[in-house]
Amino acid sequence: MSAPNKSYDPVEVEALKPQEIERMRDEALAAFAAAADLEALREAKAAHMGDRSPLALANREIGALPPQAKAEAGKRVGMARGAVNKALAARQTELEAERDARVLVEEAVDVTLPHDRVPAGARHPLTTLCERIEDVFVAMGYEVAEGPEVEAEWFNFDALNFEPDHPARAMQDTFFVEGKDKKQESGVVLRTHTSPVQVRSMLDREPPVYVVCPGRVYRTDELDATHTPVFHQVELLAIDEGLTMADLKGTIEHMVRSLFGEGLTTRLRPNYFPFTEPSAELDMECYVCRGESVGNPEKACRTCSSEGWIELGGCGMVNPRVLVAAGIDPEKYSGFAFGFGIERMLMFRHNVEDMRDMVEGDVRFTRPFGMEI
Ligand SMILES: [Zn+2]
């Protein structure tokens, strides 16, 4: 080991010679200029500006110099590092601009090109219409009730006051799953309407009862433009003290206005059903022409065939015999019921002309109805 050299001259320290510093600076500048992209520039920066780079090492040598030599060497190295820093920043800006310009070109999306994504589906309009109707009644405090589609004949007919020889029970109208024999109290059918859910709801609950019963029903019809052996109904049942036909009419009018527009009226026409007394057919004012087409050929209306009214469904006050069958005291409680077909409503609400479109599953039919939830 030798003692520190008191006459240490910076010129004699190899790394701090002016030409050495210049060489280091020029090498750094050349490396930055040669860096073709940001990744290469990052590597050049580590090599020429990092902790182990020649300039950093030279800078460290300054500390060992005698005080009189430090200032000059420091200035020289500092200037070189300043120039290298400046060149690096300039090249960095240049390369970033190049990259941005390239990304704009390479990642551009031509929105006019045809796409091959899997097309989005749509919910079936029968489902969405059914849910809309449910929503109207749920908002009024009704509860949604459902029942089995394979139903005891007793629920489907007997409890609803259908006489044993009622024509609706005939094989021509009803799908029988099991006939009635000596051992069995009741046959089994595919339910022909949603009304058995009324009876089930009354047996399940203590009055007051407010239920809306949507569901699939079955009749022995051939599939054609206006018939299908499987279709959907919504049934409404309210049981409470003091209910009258006025409550029935007001309730249905609210539904009609919620689904078809403000200010529409309804009318009742006398009819007969075994499970209601009195019974009526319910018509709503045509929401398209609001009656203006009647007797006015210039304003002919396809929706109501220029009659001004659209038939909605059957309704009435629940027959006291049905209340008794469901264990409810008809002296204390009264109720109203209303049932209608969803397919029919979809037909006049959306101008669907052929019922087969609703069951054939062609997405070209459902897609225009969209994803309404
Ligand atoms: Zn009309």
Boltz pocket constraint, residues with backbone or C-beta under 6 A from the ligand:
constraints:
  - pocket:
      binder: B
      contacts: [[A, 286], [A, 287], [A, 288], [A, 289], [A, 290], [A, 291], [A, 293], [A, 301], [A, 302], [A, 303], [A, 304], [A, 305], [A, 306], [A, 307], [A, 308], [A, 309]]
      max_distance: 6.0
